[in-house]
Amino acid sequence: MYIGILSRSIQLYSTRALFRAAQVRGHRVRVFDYMNCDIMIKDNRPVLTYGVEEIPEVDAVIPRIGSSSTFHGVAVVRQLQKMGTFSAVDADAIIKSRDKLNSLQYLSNEGLGIPNTLFFNNCTDARHNIESIGGVPVIIKLLEGTHGIGVILAETFKTAEAIIETFSKTKQKFVLQEFIGESKGSDIRAFVVDGQVVASMKRSAQPGEFRSNLHRGGKSISLPLSSKEVETAIRACEILGLKVAGVDMLQSDRGPLVLEVNPSPGLEGISKTTGVDVAGKIIEYIERNTSEQKKLAYDEIE
């Protein structure tokens, strides 16, 4: 099978891991920088070029789309899908999950637990807004932040009001989110592949920090999830249409609360922490589904 990986660089850990996992299983694999892919729209024939050449016919593609280049990256994935290529992550699912507010709306509407979250346009009474989700301390979160950047814990009304005023005046899109004290600076990441939790870990913030992201010095341990946490992670991916995702949750007194569902989760932290070959699990998922896709195509011909 010929597998394409859409990534900015083969030097990235997750890209290298996927590349090796595909090669070990005997597949031909190539990395394409999706920002160098050009989309040609013609009558009845979608075309995707890479430099001066047309993208070769690959059987499957693994999108590793960064949040800062979502628009172009998703357009490339969608074009490949129109060309009949199987994608490990659906283009529309990337869009649905990448918008943090949008994804929380979908999850909440389906009954999944989330921290109380408030998005507002008119900052006329910040104190009232803060009190409406439980008061201080409160989390103030930029909607387009990654790796914990743009996530602030405001412990007093005065601090929260100053941050809200600054974000509002600079036209930033942000939400207020309930602070879950019982999580004690820790969260859970469940890595879901094809409807199954294949690896999970608990991340804890370093002393003096409330953000548990490994990029910010957080520590991680392998952690078996409860049946409710497994159910929540899988259901979150089903709701957003994701077959490969990292689901971040908080352990709370009212059960697991979903923070975010990431359509391009990093493989390094989860793989090193749990010892699970997560990249291999993704390749196995592709093998199963491309085989089924070919079988269905053959049955149609018959």
Residue, then its C-alpha position, 0 to 999 in steps of 0.5 A: m500500500y502507498i501511504g502519504i503523510l501530510s506534515r510540515s516536516i519529516q523531522l517532527y517526532s509524530t511524522r517520523a514515528l508514522f513513517r517508520a511504522a508504515q515502512v516496518r509493515g512493508h508499505r511505501v510511504r512519503v511525506f508531503d508538506y501540505m502547505n506546498c500542495d496546490i489545489m486545482i478544481k476542474d470539471n469532474r476531475p479534482v487535481l492536487t499538485y506538489g511542486v511541479e508534479e501531480i500528487p501520485e495516487v496514494d491509497a491512504v493519507i494521514p493528516r498531521i495538520g497544525s492549528s495555524s494552517t487548518f484552512h489550507g491543510v483541510a482543503v488539501v485533505r478534502q481534495l484527496q478525499k474527492m480523489g478517492t483517497f482514504s483519509a485517517v482523519d476526515a476533513d470535515a471532522i478536523i474543522k468541527s473539532r479544531d474550533k474549540l467552542n464549536s466542538l464543546q457545543y456539539l459535545s454538550n448537546e449530546g450530553l457529554g460532561i464539559p466544564n461550565t463554559l461561557f462565550f460572550n461578545n459584549c464585555t459590559d459586566a465581567r464580574h457577572n459573567i465570571e459569577s455565572i460559571g461559578g466565580v473565581p478562580v476561573i480559567i480564561k482560554l483563547l479559542e485558538g491556543t495550543h500546548g497550553i498557550g493562551v490558557i490563564l488561571a485568574e485567581t481573583f476578580k480583579t485579575a480576571e477582569a483585567i485579562i478579559e478587558t485586555f482580550s476584548k480590546t485586542k479582539q481576541k476570541f476567548v471563553l471563560q471556563e469553570f475551574i475544576g479544583e478537584s482535578k488538582g492540576s492534572d488531566i487525562r489524555a485518551f488516545v482513540v483509534d478507530g473507536q477504541v482507546v489504545a493508550s491513556m495517560k495522566r498528566s500533572a502540572q509541575p509545581g507552581e503551574f496549573r497547566s498539565n501540558l507536557h510542552r510546559g514541563g508537565k509530568s505523565i504516567s500511564l493510567p488505565l481509565s475507568s469504564k466511564e472515561v473510556e465511554t466518554a472518550i469514544r463517544a466524543c470522537e463519534i460525535l465529532g466524526l474523528k477516527v484518530a484523536g486525543v481526548d483530554m478530560l478532567q476527573s471531577d466529582r461529577g464524572p469525566l469532563v471533556l476539555e478538548v478533542n485534538p484531531s492531530p494529537g502528538l504521539e511522543g508523550i503518549s507513546k513514551t509514557t505508555g509504551v504503546d506503539v500508537a503509530g503502529k495502531i494508526i497504520e493497522y487502522i488504515e490497513r483494515n479500512t483501505s482493505e474494506q474500501k477496496k473490497l466494497a469497490y470490487d463488489e460494486i464492479e461485480 
